[in-house]
Structure formats: C-alpha cells, structure tokens
Amino acid sequence: MEEKPNSRNRFDSAAETWDHNPRRVDLARQILKSLMDAIPFQKHWNTMEIGCGTGLLTCPVAGKVASLTAVDTSQGMLNALEVKVREHGITNIRTVASDIFTAPSAYRQGGQYALIFSSMTFHHIGNTREALQRLHTLLLPEGHLAIADLDEEDGSFHDNLDAHVYHGFNRKALQNLFEQCGFSGICFSNAASIKKVNRAGKEKTYTVFLAVARKPIRQ
C-alpha cells in the first residue's frame, strides 16, 4: 500500500544529484506548465503535494498559493528540498516525511486542501484506489486533484528491474477509479513526453498525462 522500502532507499541515495539530470528537469518544466494551464491557482489556497521529491514543482507552485505541505517518503529528497527552501527564503512550504496511508494526522495540521497534486508518483503507490479515497477526504468541497503520471507502457520505462511500480495507467480505467472514489469533472490532457534510451538499448518516447478532477460540494 505504500512505496516499498528499497525504493525509498534508492531515492535517498539519488537525492543529492537528482536535479543534475536534464531530462528530469525538463519533465518537471513540462508538467509545471500543464499544471499552471489547468488549475486556477489562488493566493489564499492551502495545498499539498504528494511525492514532492527535491521540489522541482514544489518551489514554483508555492509562489502561487498561501501554503504548501510537501509530502515524500524519502527523507533524502526532503532534505534537498529544505536546502532550496532555506536558500530562497521560502516561508510557506512545510515538509512531511511519510506516505499517504500511515500519517493522515500530519496532513490535517493545516486543515483541508483546495488543491492536492502529484507528479510521477502514483505509479509508485501500491493501492491506487485507496490513495484516491484518502486524498478525497483531504480535499475541501470543490477542491482540485491533479495527477501527472505515465500513460500505460510496456514496462521498459524504469531501468531498475526490481522497482515496485505500475507500468503507467490506462486513462479510461483511471477515470473510472476517479468516479468510483467520488470525483467529478474529470479531464485528461497531454502533460509531457520523455524521450530516453530504455534498458533494452532502444530510444523510445513515453507520454505523461495530467488528470484533473474536483471534489463535489455534495455527494
């Protein structure tokens, strides 16, 4: 139900050099643009990011809102984000080292959220339905959920054969899950593309969607 410990350790080890990879930085740039185009950010919003990593999206989004709770299972990633927060004098980001299943009280300290978003995180979460249900409870009525992740792929995206991940998502199946978990106004857009040489030694382009939904006022 949560990210596996070996994945967590791998992200801890990679945190220091994570932002040195131009492909990752470019992917974050593409997703950030798609997110900004899709969400009507408001300066009074309290927001949450699931799987914030080193903050490639966190820091620019924080400038658009009142507060941002940045959640990640990797303390190494959070340490890298906290360095950026200190260096840039950002005062409205709070980091939480946890998965979304084991520490719901930590998320509720700032109240419920007008926006919860994630980027390239959901394919690491073992129970998509339960994750969506948990996030639904954390959103304000009319709150937005925005998830950017891999379209369904053949399993070649991740170089590590031992990675505990989904091989992307089928958009229609994911939309059905959103609906079953109580979301409405669900729409998908093309958020980004990633061109990389996969572990088979072949250059391939993988696509990333942005799914946006809202929590209805009444259900």
Sequence and secondary structure as in RCSB ss.txt:
>XXXX:A:sequence
MEEKPNSRNRFDSAAETWDHNPRRVDLARQILKSLMDAIPFQKHWNTMEIGCGTGLLTCPVAGKVASLTAVDTSQ
GMLNALEVKVREHGITNIRTVASDIFTAPSAYRQGGQYALIFSSMTFHHIGNTREALQRLHTLLLPEGHLAIADL
DEEDGSFHDNLDAHVYHGFNRKALQNLFEQCGFSGICFSNAASIKKVNRAGKEKTYTVFLAVARKPIRQ
>XXXX:A:secstr
    HHHHHHHHHHGGGGGG HHHHHHHHHHHHHHHHH    TT EEEEES TT TTHHHHHTTSSEEEEEES H
HHHHHHHHHHHHHT  SEEEEES TTT HHHHGGG  EEEEEEES GGG S HHHHHHHHHHHEEEEEEEEEEEE
B   S S S TT      B HHHHHHHHHHTT EEEEEEEEEEEEEE TTS EEEEEEEEEEEE  S  
